[in-house]
Amino acid sequence: EAESPVADETYVDGVGQNLPLPDASRDVVVFFNSLHHVPSEHQDAALGEAARVLRPGGTVYISEPVAEGPFFEATRIVADETDVRADARRAIDAAGRHGLEPVVRKTVTHTTRLPDFETLCEKVGSTEPERAAIVENNRNALYEAFHANAERDAEGNYVFDQPMRIDVLRRG
């Protein structure tokens, strides 16, 4: 279900590999923590679609979590996305075949602060019904991974770092 606009933006339902938009109609396409959720066999097509809908000189912004780091280790029992994240990386690295040239490629750290274990369970279990069941069925192991990978901050929050790969591509 599409969100309500807060300004003059428009939300369109669709899938990355078949964008319901006209050719050369957009200045920016964003994949924010989402390319790895496109089925692996369609990730290259999703980047081809991004190139198709971009005007010449348009930009694709991609932020993808790397399959490493404390947050990944704490949550991989619920969803080990190692393979799909690697597939997304390969698709991004091959985006030149769609006329998308790299402008920026860097890794940054995203920090998540959680007050307690229950908040983690809600966060990772709420994205899909299957994940909620995995959280409940693996609660003890998840609890151990949570505490093994967390740092504590001065306010008592549990802190997890997650490396994120940022790619900015431009259509020629």
C-alpha positions in Angstrom: 0.0 0.0 0.0 1.4 3.4 -1.0 2.2 6.0 1.6 0.4 9.3 1.8 2.4 12.1 0.2 4.0 14.7 2.5 4.9 17.2 -0.3 4.6 16.9 -4.1 6.1 13.4 -4.3 4.2 10.5 -5.9 4.3 6.8 -4.8 3.8 4.1 -7.4 3.4 0.4 -6.6 5.6 -1.9 -8.6 8.6 -4.2 -8.6 12.2 -3.3 -9.4 12.5 -5.6 -12.4 9.4 -4.1 -14.1 9.0 -0.5 -13.1 5.6 1.0 -14.1 7.2 4.2 -15.4 7.8 5.6 -18.9 11.3 5.6 -20.5 13.6 8.5 -19.5 11.0 10.0 -17.1 12.9 10.2 -13.8 16.0 12.1 -12.5 16.7 9.7 -9.6 16.0 6.1 -8.8 16.7 4.9 -5.2 17.3 1.4 -3.9 17.5 2.0 -0.2 18.3 -1.3 1.5 16.1 -3.0 -1.1 18.1 -4.3 -4.1 18.9 -7.5 -2.2 15.1 -8.0 -1.7 14.6 -8.2 -5.4 14.8 -11.9 -6.3 18.5 -12.6 -7.3 17.5 -13.6 -10.8 15.9 -10.2 -11.3 18.5 -7.9 -9.7 20.3 -7.2 -13.0 17.0 -6.5 -14.7 16.1 -4.1 -11.8 19.2 -2.0 -12.6 18.3 -2.2 -16.3 14.9 -0.8 -15.5 16.5 1.9 -13.4 18.6 2.9 -16.4 15.6 2.8 -18.7 13.5 5.2 -16.6 16.3 7.6 -16.0 16.7 10.7 -18.1 20.3 11.1 -19.5 22.5 12.2 -16.6 20.1 10.8 -14.1 21.3 9.1 -10.9 20.8 5.8 -9.2 21.4 5.8 -5.5 21.9 2.4 -3.9 22.5 1.7 -0.2 23.0 -2.0 0.6 24.0 -3.7 3.8 27.1 -5.7 3.8 26.9 -9.3 5.0 29.2 -8.7 8.0 29.4 -6.7 11.2 27.8 -6.9 14.6 24.2 -6.2 13.5 24.4 -8.8 10.7 25.9 -11.3 13.2 23.2 -10.6 15.8 20.4 -11.1 13.3 21.7 -13.7 10.7 19.9 -16.5 12.6 16.6 -14.8 11.5 17.6 -14.0 8.0 21.0 -14.9 6.7 21.1 -12.7 3.6 24.8 -13.5 2.7 23.9 -14.9 -0.7 21.3 -12.3 -1.8 23.6 -9.5 -0.7 26.5 -10.9 -2.7 24.1 -11.3 -5.7 23.1 -7.6 -5.4 26.8 -6.6 -5.2 27.5 -8.5 -8.4 24.5 -6.8 -10.2 25.8 -3.4 -9.1 29.3 -4.1 -10.2 28.0 -5.1 -13.6 25.6 -2.1 -14.0 27.9 -0.6 -16.7 26.2 -3.0 -19.2 23.1 -0.8 -18.7 24.9 2.4 -19.3 25.2 3.2 -15.5 28.6 4.5 -14.6 29.9 4.6 -11.0 30.3 8.1 -9.5 30.6 7.1 -5.8 31.5 3.8 -4.3 32.1 3.8 -0.6 31.4 1.9 2.6 29.9 3.7 5.6 28.8 2.5 9.0 25.2 2.6 10.1 24.7 2.4 13.8 21.6 0.9 15.4 20.8 1.6 19.0 18.2 -0.6 20.8 17.0 -0.3 24.4 16.6 -4.0 24.8 16.4 -7.5 23.3 12.6 -7.3 22.8 13.1 -4.3 20.5 15.4 -6.3 18.3 12.8 -9.1 18.2 10.1 -6.7 17.1 12.4 -5.0 14.6 13.6 -8.2 12.8 10.4 -10.2 13.3 8.0 -7.5 12.0 9.2 -7.4 8.4 7.7 -10.7 7.3 5.4 -13.3 9.0 8.0 -16.0 8.5 10.6 -14.0 10.3 8.3 -13.6 13.4 8.1 -17.4 13.6 11.9 -17.7 13.2 12.4 -15.2 16.0 10.0 -17.1 18.3 11.5 -20.6 17.4 15.1 -19.4 17.9 14.7 -16.9 20.8 17.5 -18.3 23.0 20.0 -18.4 20.1 19.0 -14.9 19.1 19.3 -13.7 22.6 22.9 -15.1 22.8 23.8 -13.5 19.4 22.3 -10.2 20.5 24.4 -10.0 23.7 27.6 -11.5 22.0 27.6 -8.7 19.3 26.3 -5.7 21.2 28.3 -2.8 22.6 26.7 -0.6 25.3 26.6 3.2 25.1 26.5 5.6 28.1 22.7 5.6 28.1 22.6 1.8 28.4 21.5 1.2 24.9 22.7 -1.9 22.9 24.7 -0.6 20.0 25.3 -2.5 16.7 27.2 -1.3 13.7 26.3 -2.4 10.2 28.6 -1.7 7.3 26.7 -0.2 4.3 27.9 0.0 0.8 26.8 3.2 -1.0 26.9 3.3 -4.8 25.9 6.3 -6.8 25.6 5.5 -10.5 24.9 7.9 -13.4 23.2 7.2 -16.7 25.3 8.6 -19.6 
